[in-house]
Amino acid sequence: MQISARNITLSYQAAASFSSKDEAQKNIKDSLKNYGVNISNEELDKLTAKGENDSFFAMSFEISITEISIQGNLNEIANNRGNIKEFLNNFKDLVNDNLDSNSAKNLLLDNAEFGSKNTAKRMAEQIIKNANNDANKLRLGKDGLLSGFNEALKRFNFGDDYMSLANKTLDNAIKMIDEQIAKLGENLLNFKA
C-alpha cells in the first residue's frame, strides 16, 4: 500500500470537481494504484456507471476505500499481522514513530482517531459537504461509500476480526448520511427516475 495521507482531503475535493466521467475515472484509477490496487477499465466502468454524477460517486468510493484501508491496516498491526515499518512510511503524518501493537489498538478505540465514530464521521462529512444539500448526490455518495467499502474488503486481505469494526464504521457513516437526507425533507427511499 502506497498512499500519502496528507493528500487525502485534497484528493476528495478534486474528485468532486471533475467535469467528466473520463477525468473522474482516471483520478480514481490513479488513486487506487497508490494503494497497490490495479483495476481494469471494465471494473472501473462498473464501479462508476452512475450517469451524470460519476465524479461524486468516484469521490465517495475513494473516501471509503481510503478510510477502510487505514483502519484495516491499523487493525492488522494491532493484531501483530501488519508491517509497522511500511505503515509508518506511508502514514507518517498521521501517527508517531512509536506505533506498536498497543498503540494501534488505542488508535482504533471507539472514540479514537481511527475508531468507528471518527472514521465514519470523516467519511460522511466529506460526502455531505460535497453534496451541497442535494439529496440525490447524498444517495449516490452512500452508494459510492458502500462500493468502496466492499472493494476495500475484497482487495485487502484483512483479518476476520476487523469485520465488526468495519461494519460499525460503515453503519455510523450511513446513519449520518441518512440523517442529512432526512433533514432535507427527503424520503430515504425516494429515487428520481
N, C-alpha and C positions, 0 to 999 in steps of 0.2 A: 504494500500500500504506500503510495507516494502522494501526499497532499500537504499543502501549506495552509494551515488552519486560519491564518490571518487573512487569507483571501476569500474565505467562505462567504462572508457578508457581501463583499464586492461582487462576487460571482452571482449571488441571489439577485442583487439589484440589476446587474447587467442582463441576466436572463429574462427579467420581467420587461425589459425594454426592447427586445428583439422585434424586428419588423416582419420577419418571415419565418416560415417553418424551417427552411434550409438553414438559416442562421441559428435558430434555436437548437436544431438537431446537431449542428456542428459543435456548438458550445457544450451540449450535454455529452456528446461522444468524446470530446477532448477532456472534459472533466472526469468522466469515468476512466479514461486512460490513466489519469493521475492516480487512481486507486488501484491500478493494475488490472482493470476490467476492460477487455476488448469486446465491444458489442458490434454485431453486424448491422448493416444498413437495414436489413429486413427486421431484425429485432427492434431496432430503434424506431422504425416506422410503426410497428405495433404499439410501442410504448407511447408514441406521440401522435397517434391518429385521433386527435381531438378537435379537428376543424380549425376555426379561426383563432382559437386561444392556445395554439401549440406552445408558444413561449411561456405562458403561465403554467401549463402542465409541466413543461421541462423544468422550470424553476422549482416547482413543488416536488417533483421527482428528485431533483438534485439535493434539495434541503433534506429530504427524508433519507436518502442513501448516505449522505454525509454524516448526519447525526447518528444514525443507526450504526454506521461503521465505527465512529469514535466510541460510542457507548459499548458496542460489541467487543472492540479490541481491549477496552479497559476491563471488561468482564473476563476476557481471556487471561489478561495479566493478573487480575485478582485471583484467578483460579490456577495460577502457575502454568499456564499453557501458552501465553503470548511472549513475544520478543520485546522486552522492555527497551533495549537499546534502539531498535528500529522505531518503536512508537515514540520515544523521546526525540529522535532525529526528525520525525515527521510532525510532531506536535509540541515542539519545544516552547512555543509561545503560549501554550495552554496549561502546561504543568511544569513543576520544577524538576530539576535533575535528580531529586531524591525519590523518585517514584519506585515503589516496590509493591508487592502483593497487598500489603495492608493499606498503603496509600491509595492504590487503585480501588480497593473496596470502599474506602472512605469517600472517594470521588463519586461513587455510584449510589451512596445512601440516598434515600428518597428525596430529601431537600438539598442535596449537594449539587455541585455544578453540572454533573453528568447523570444525576439521578433521573427518575422518570418524570418528575414535575418540571424541572428546569429544562431538560432536553425537549420535552413536549412543548413547553412554553416558547422556546426559541423557534421550533418548527412552526407552530401555529401562528405566532406573532408575525413572522415573515410573510406567511401566506395571507393573513388578514390585512396586514399593511399594504401589500401589493395588490390585493383585490379591490381596494379603494371603494368599499361598500357595494360591490357588485356580487349579488348572491350567486349568480351563475359561475363567476370566477371562483367563488369560495367552494362551490360544489366541485368544480374542475380541480381546484387545489387539493381538495380532500381526496379526489381520485388519484392525483399525482402522488400524494403522500402515501396512499395505500400501495400504489405500484412501486414506488421507490423502496418502501419497507419490504415488500415481497422480493424485490430484486436483490436488495442487500442480503437478505437471509439466504437467498438461493446462491448468490455469488461468493459470499464469505462463509467459511465453514466454522461458525461459532458453536460453542458447546450447547447442549440441550438446556443447561442451567440458565442460559441467557434468555430463553423464550418468555419467562414470566416477566422479567424486567422490560423486554422489548414490547410485549403486548400491553403492559401497563402504560408505557410511554406512548404507544400509538393510541390507546384508548383516551388518554389525557389530551392529546393533540386534537383528536377528532371531536371530543367533547367541546373544546374551546372554539373550534371552527363552527360546530353545530350551534353553539350559543350565539355566535355572531350572526349566523344566518337567521336564527330566531329573532334576534334584536332588530334585524332589518325588516321584520314582519313577514318573512317568507316561510312557507311550509318546507320542512326539511326534505320532503319527497317531491317537491314541485319542480319539475324539469321542463324547460321550454323545448318544444319540438324543433 
